[in-house]
Amino acid sequence: MDSIDNDKTLFNEMKALRTINEFEDEKMGLVDNLNKGISDLQIELSRLKSENQTYKSSMDKLDQGIKNSKHDYEESQAQYNQLKKLNNELNELNETQKKKLDKYESE
């Protein structure tokens, strides 16, 4: 009888060990899946950081382009205003010369 009890106990212990081993295998599988997920997330984070850096670089170039365009516009506007002023002065001189010529021709 003791032999049968020992066999049952041994059988139950082996069954329990097998169940523990199955749980350990399942746990290791979950840990592996978590590690793979973490690795995938780190790769994605690295990709996003790189993409963000590219975006920032593009925005910096765009900002510089806007500043340059604004500066060029201001320079062009100043040149236009100066040319307009010179044109007005030239028109006044032409008008004065025309009046002198008209006066001379009428005499």
KEDO-240981 format. One record per residue: x, y, z of N, C-alpha, C in turn; residue in three letters. Coordinates in steps of 0.05 Angstrom, whole numbers, plus 5000, padded with zeros to 4 digits. Example, Ala and Ser with C-alpha at 12.3 -4.5 7.8 and 13.67 -1.06 7.14 Angstrom:
// residues 2
[[5264,4886,5156],[5246,4910,5156],[5264,4934,5156],"ALA"]
[[5257,4955,5142],[5273,4979,5143],[5258,5001,5157],"SER"]
***
This chain:
// residues 107
[[5016,4976,5000],[5000,5000,5000],[5017,5025,5000],"MET"]
[[5038,5023,5016],[5056,5046,5016],[5068,5051,4988],"ASP"]
[[5072,5030,4974],[5084,5032,4947],[5064,5046,4929],"SER"]
[[5039,5040,4931],[5018,5053,4914],[5016,5083,4922],"ILE"]
[[5016,5088,4948],[5015,5116,4957],[5039,5131,4948],"ASP"]
[[5062,5119,4949],[5086,5132,4940],[5085,5138,4910],"ASN"]
[[5074,5118,4895],[5071,5122,4866],[5052,5144,4860],"ASP"]
[[5030,5146,4875],[5010,5168,4870],[5023,5195,4877],"LYS"]
[[5037,5195,4899],[5050,5220,4907],[5071,5229,4887],"THR"]
[[5086,5209,4878],[5106,5215,4857],[5093,5225,4832],"LEU"]
[[5071,5212,4824],[5056,5219,4800],[5045,5248,4803],"PHE"]
[[5034,5254,4826],[5023,5281,4831],[5046,5302,4831],"ASN"]
[[5068,5295,4842],[5091,5314,4842],[5101,5319,4814],"GLU"]
[[5102,5298,4798],[5112,5301,4770],[5092,5317,4754],"MET"]
[[5066,5313,4759],[5045,5329,4746],[5047,5358,4754],"LYS"]
[[5052,5363,4780],[5055,5391,4789],[5080,5403,4777],"ALA"]
[[5102,5389,4775],[5126,5399,4763],[5122,5406,4733],"LEU"]
[[5107,5388,4720],[5101,5393,4691],[5085,5419,4688],"ARG"]
[[5065,5422,4706],[5049,5446,4705],[5066,5471,4711],"THR"]
[[5083,5469,4730],[5101,5491,4737],[5119,5498,4713],"ILE"]
[[5130,5477,4700],[5147,5481,4677],[5131,5494,4654],"ASN"]
[[5106,5486,4650],[5089,5498,4629],[5085,5527,4635],"GLU"]
[[5080,5534,4661],[5076,5562,4668],[5102,5578,4664],"PHE"]
[[5124,5565,4671],[5150,5579,4667],[5155,5584,4637],"GLU"]
[[5149,5564,4621],[5152,5567,4592],[5134,5589,4582],"ASP"]
[[5109,5590,4591],[5090,5611,4583],[5100,5638,4592],"GLU"]
[[5111,5639,4617],[5121,5664,4628],[5145,5674,4611],"LYS"]
[[5163,5655,4603],[5186,5663,4587],[5177,5672,4560],"MET"]
[[5156,5660,4549],[5145,5669,4523],[5134,5697,4525],"GLY"]
[[5120,5703,4547],[5110,5730,4552],[5133,5750,4555],"LEU"]
[[5153,5742,4569],[5177,5760,4573],[5190,5765,4546],"VAL"]
[[5193,5744,4530],[5204,5747,4503],[5187,5766,4486],"ASP"]
[[5161,5763,4487],[5143,5781,4473],[5145,5810,4482],"ASN"]
[[5147,5813,4509],[5151,5840,4520],[5177,5853,4510],"LEU"]
[[5199,5836,4511],[5225,5846,4502],[5224,5854,4473],"ASN"]
[[5211,5838,4456],[5208,5844,4428],[5192,5869,4424],"LYS"]
[[5171,5872,4440],[5154,5897,4438],[5170,5921,4446],"GLY"]
[[5186,5919,4467],[5203,5941,4476],[5223,5948,4455],"ILE"]
[[5235,5928,4443],[5255,5932,4422],[5242,5946,4398],"SER"]
[[5218,5937,4390],[5203,5950,4368],[5197,5979,4374],"ASP"]
[[5189,5984,4399],[5183,6012,4407],[5208,6029,4407],"LEU"]
[[5230,6018,4415],[5255,6033,4415],[5263,6040,4386],"GLN"]
[[5259,6021,4368],[5265,6027,4339],[5247,6048,4329],"ILE"]
[[5221,6047,4335],[5202,6067,4326],[5208,6094,4338],"GLU"]
[[5216,6094,4364],[5223,6120,4377],[5248,6132,4363],"LEU"]
[[5267,6116,4357],[5291,6125,4343],[5283,6137,4315],"SER"]
[[5266,6123,4301],[5257,6132,4275],[5242,6159,4278],"ARG"]
[[5225,6161,4298],[5210,6186,4302],[5228,6209,4310],"LEU"]
[[5249,6203,4326],[5268,6224,4333],[5282,6234,4308],"LYS"]
[[5290,6216,4291],[5304,6223,4266],[5285,6240,4248],"SER"]
[[5260,6231,4246],[5240,6245,4230],[5235,6273,4242],"GLU"]
[[5234,6275,4268],[5230,6300,4282],[5254,6319,4276],"ASN"]
[[5278,6308,4277],[5302,6324,4271],[5301,6335,4243],"GLN"]
[[5293,6318,4224],[5290,6326,4196],[5270,6348,4194],"THR"]
[[5247,6345,4208],[5226,6366,4208],[5237,6392,4219],"TYR"]
[[5251,6390,4242],[5262,6415,4254],[5281,6428,4235],"LYS"]
[[5298,6412,4222],[5317,6423,4203],[5303,6437,4180],"SER"]
[[5282,6425,4170],[5266,6437,4148],[5253,6462,4157],"SER"]
[[5243,6462,4182],[5230,6487,4193],[5250,6509,4196],"MET"]
[[5274,6502,4205],[5295,6522,4208],[5302,6534,4181],"ASP"]
[[5305,6517,4160],[5310,6527,4133],[5288,6545,4123],"LYS"]
[[5263,6537,4129],[5240,6553,4120],[5240,6580,4135],"LEU"]
[[5245,6579,4161],[5246,6604,4176],[5268,6623,4165],"ASP"]
[[5291,6611,4158],[5313,6627,4147],[5305,6639,4120],"GLN"]
[[5291,6622,4104],[5282,6632,4078],[5262,6654,4081],"GLY"]
[[5244,6653,4101],[5225,6674,4106],[5239,6699,4114],"ILE"]
[[5259,6697,4132],[5275,6720,4140],[5289,6733,4117],"LYS"]
[[5301,6716,4100],[5315,6726,4076],[5296,6740,4057],"ASN"]
[[5273,6728,4053],[5252,6740,4036],[5243,6767,4047],"SER"]
[[5239,6768,4073],[5230,6793,4085],[5251,6814,4081],"LYS"]
[[5276,6806,4086],[5299,6825,4082],[5300,6835,4053],"HIS"]
[[5298,6816,4034],[5298,6823,4006],[5275,6841,3999],"ASP"]
[[5251,6836,4010],[5228,6852,4005],[5233,6881,4016],"TYR"]
[[5243,6882,4040],[5248,6909,4052],[5269,6924,4035],"GLU"]
[[5290,6910,4026],[5309,6923,4008],[5296,6933,3982],"GLU"]
[[5280,6916,3970],[5267,6923,3945],[5248,6946,3949],"SER"]
[[5234,6946,3972],[5215,6968,3978],[5231,6994,3981],"GLN"]
[[5254,6993,3994],[5270,7017,3998],[5280,7027,3971],"ALA"]
[[5289,7009,3954],[5298,7017,3927],[5275,7028,3911],"GLN"]
[[5251,7016,3913],[5228,7026,3898],[5221,7054,3907],"TYR"]
[[5221,7058,3934],[5215,7085,3944],[5235,7106,3935],"ASN"]
[[5261,7098,3934],[5281,7116,3925],[5278,7122,3895],"GLN"]
[[5272,7102,3879],[5267,7106,3851],[5242,7123,3846],"LEU"]
[[5222,7119,3862],[5198,7135,3859],[5204,7165,3866],"LYS"]
[[5220,7169,3886],[5228,7196,3894],[5244,7209,3871],"LYS"]
[[5263,7194,3861],[5279,7204,3839],[5262,7210,3814],"LEU"]
[[5243,7192,3809],[5225,7196,3786],[5209,7221,3789],"ASN"]
[[5199,7226,3813],[5184,7251,3819],[5201,7275,3815],"ASN"]
[[5226,7274,3824],[5245,7296,3820],[5250,7301,3791],"GLU"]
[[5253,7279,3776],[5258,7281,3747],[5234,7293,3733],"LEU"]
[[5210,7284,3741],[5185,7296,3730],[5184,7326,3735],"ASN"]
[[5191,7334,3760],[5191,7362,3767],[5211,7377,3749],"GLU"]
[[5235,7366,3746],[5255,7379,3729],[5245,7381,3700],"LEU"]
[[5233,7359,3690],[5222,7360,3663],[5200,7381,3660],"ASN"]
[[5183,7383,3681],[5162,7403,3680],[5174,7431,3680],"GLU"]
[[5194,7435,3696],[5208,7461,3697],[5221,7467,3670],"THR"]
[[5234,7447,3658],[5247,7451,3633],[5226,7457,3611],"GLN"]
[[5203,7443,3613],[5182,7447,3593],[5171,7475,3595],"LYS"]
[[5167,7485,3620],[5157,7512,3623],[5177,7532,3612],"LYS"]
[[5203,7527,3618],[5224,7545,3607],[5224,7545,3577],"LYS"]
[[5221,7521,3565],[5221,7519,3536],[5196,7532,3524],"LEU"]
[[5173,7528,3537],[5148,7541,3528],[5151,7571,3529],"ASP"]
[[5163,7580,3551],[5166,7609,3555],[5186,7620,3534],"LYS"]
[[5207,7605,3528],[5227,7614,3509],[5215,7614,3481],"TYR"]
[[5199,7593,3474],[5187,7592,3448],[5165,7613,3444],"GLU"]
[[5152,7621,3465],[5131,7641,3463],[5143,7669,3460],"SER"]
[[5168,7673,3467],[5180,7700,3465],[5189,7706,3438],"GLU"]
***
